């Protein structure tokens, strides 16, 4: 399929992005071309837009960025026979090598040579995106495109929450960004006895309450005493750390009861000093690093959870913009006064 399309690009180093008219990507034999109907802004997209230290060390402009999306298949490569034109798809955004130790032993999600859509390859903030056919995730046509687009980050929440038991347990979710909010809803759906949500942002704490948190705590006011009070002095059974903030990481270890699980999804922007002896070793904690989604086990769970209706992600999508309104969309995400922000490359209807 030849022609031109509009795409949001990092043209060179530095803050901001530009909407450019570029060629529609050409397909290889194992690729598909997707007409993007909805794409959502992730925290990593904000890092790229603002051009922080991580972005400067990782991104090689020019690049079409963005990786959370859903759309219709409009063309398939010569060797693709399991997808059809017209299907609604989302995508697993980790493009794996298939040959390293991790890929060959059932741990593709931590492939040692992984490339990430919209980070290492051109992404989905565009009218069309090319992806490997094996990364496409077919989605029922009745699913709204904006919900289909956030299956990828929802998979992060599913992987984090279900990396251990939560049913009947007391769970703390630290950091109420979109994935943290998804985790709150999932913990409630999974039957957690108590879900505590913490953040420094009052808007996000209100959203956490709407998503089902039993108790919301302002992390700027000190939360350990409140957590102990809510758990009869014992601490929580499970901590899901979603922020990466140094103070939250230290609180995560201290609020956990002896023998608890602490799962870490948030990514700190710098090394963090922790008291490993007192807060980990002597407490017998289990610390888990969570990366992405298990391929494709997590996707099947994600599909089932959405289809069953036990988790409703619609309250999480608070703002919608045309792709041409990207500056306003990114300013809103940077402000923190939002849930999930979705852009529509074909325009708002």
C-alpha positions, 0 to 999 in steps of 0.5 A: 500500500503506497501513499502518504500519512501523517505521523507524530515524530521526534525529528531530532534531540530535544523537547517536543515533537512534530506532525509530519507527512511521511511515506506509509511503511512498506511491508516485509513478508511477515508484517501487517499494516494497521490503520490506527483508530486509537492510540494512547499516551504512555509514561515512556511516550512522555519521557520521549516527548520531554526528552529526559535523560532516559530518552536522550540515551535510548532514542535515535531520531527521526522516529515515529513514537507511540506503542499503545494502539488499536486499529484495522488490518489493511494489508498483510505480508506474503507469508501472513495467513492467520490475519485478514484485512478488516480485523481489529487488532492491538499489539504486543509491543516487545519485538523479540529475537526468538533465539536467545536463552529467554526466548527459547525457554518460555520467557520471551517477555524478557528477551535479551535482544528485545526491540520495542515498538515506538522506541526502537522501531517506528511506532503507532502515533500515526495514521498507519503502523507496520508491525510483525504479524506475530505481534498482532493481537486480534480483538473482537470488533465490538470492543471500542478502539480506545479500550482495545488500545489500552490492552497493552498497559492493562497487560502490565497490570495483569502481569504484576497483580497475578504474579502471586496470590491476591484473593483474600489478601491485603494489597497496597498499590503505590502509584496511581498512574493508569497502570496502578489504577488498572491494578486497583480494579483488578485487585478488587475483581480478584477478591482482595480483602483490602486495597490501599492506593497511594499517590501524591496526586489528588486527582489520581487518588479520586480515580483510584477510589472510583476504580475500587480502592477501599482506602486512598492515602496521600503519600505526601503526608506519610502513609506508614502509620495509616497502613499499619492502622488499617492492617491491625499493625501487621502491614500488607500481604502484597505491595505493588509498586507502580511509581518508581519514586524513591520514597515509594520504594522505601515505603513499599518495603516498610509497609510489607508484613514479614514474609510479604510479596513486593512486586516492582513495576515502576522504573526509578529515574536514578539509583535508589538507596534501600535498607536491604538488611532491615527491610528485606532480609530480616523480614523475609520478603519476596521481591519481584521485578516485573517487565512487560507482559508474559507472551502471550499468557498475559494476553489471554488473561487480559482478553478473558478479564475484559470479556467477562466484564469483571474489570471495567476500564472505561472510567480510566479513559478521561480525555480524548484528542485528535492526533493533531491536538498532540501538544494539548494531550501531552501537556495534560499528561504532564500535568497529572490531571488525567487518567488515560489520554487517547488520541485518534489519528483519523480525527474525533467523531 
